Amino acid sequence: MYLLILMSLLGFAFIIFLYPVATTNKWAKTVQKWLIRKLCWNFFIRVAIEVSLELAFGVMLNYPFLENFYTFTTFFEGLDYVMTVFLGILLILMPFFLIVFYCSNFDRLDEEDFKSKYSAGYEGLKTNLRAALFYNVIFILRRILLAATCLYLQKYLWLQLLISIYATTFTGVFLVHFSPFEEKLVQYLEVFNELTTIFLYGLVYGFTDIMANTSNGGEIAIYKRYNGYTFIIVIFFNIAVHLTFLMKDLIKTLIA
């Protein structure tokens, strides 16, 4: 993840570096145009959204060590601190960017020139519904919340689950109420995923200290065993549903 972000930043730096050369060198101009077309800005926006969970974990794990920012001893240690600061700022600003930028350009979402540069922030979403633009904002915030609960609430599994259940429920309500996706199949699958997640969180409660407070250890062991079997079956059922529709679309594409 860090390598992908780093390569993207190097690409942007290379674009800037080529500006004075591109005016006189045809090869440099071609390379610069290719990098701009690949990185500006769909690739960067998509990466920032998709790796938000990894970014959140990386930033939060490295944050306690930032007090050594001015006393690092190796180049890679310093690079790690710089990347942590940069990615932390990126992670904080990304939800605001998605809201402000796309809402202010709401009337341009269907323009080909705009789509060729910025459509990654609303790809697959309805372009005639402002509320749909908030889906990726919720997507990022949920992952930040998940990373925070895992790292800062390690001793409170019940609270982690409770927060996650409420976050999942909120997302599910948002999906049902606004139906932000253009394709009905995607919409149904997203709702199905949220329902599956809530059910799985409920099963995980069976492995917390709640069960340890009962006296019959044999019954607890049997319960946890079947609870685990149910958990695995539900996950495989979810995967099977997605694979079924994926194969169906693949077959349709091959036939066509």
Buried (B, 14 or more C-beta within 10 A) or exposed (E): BBEEBEEBBEBBEEBEEBEEEBEEEEEBBEBBEEBBEEBBBBBBBBBBBBBBBBBBBBBBEBEEEBEEEEEBEEEEBBEBBEBBBBBBEBBEEBBEBBBEBBEEEEEEBEEEEBBEBBBBBBBEBBBEBEEBBBBBBBBBBBBBBBBBBBEEBEEEBEEBBBBBBEBBBBBBEBBEEBBBBBEEEBBBBBBBBBBBBBBBBEBBBBBBEEBEEEEEEEEBEEBEEEBEEBBEEBEEEBEEBEEEEEEEEEEEEEEE
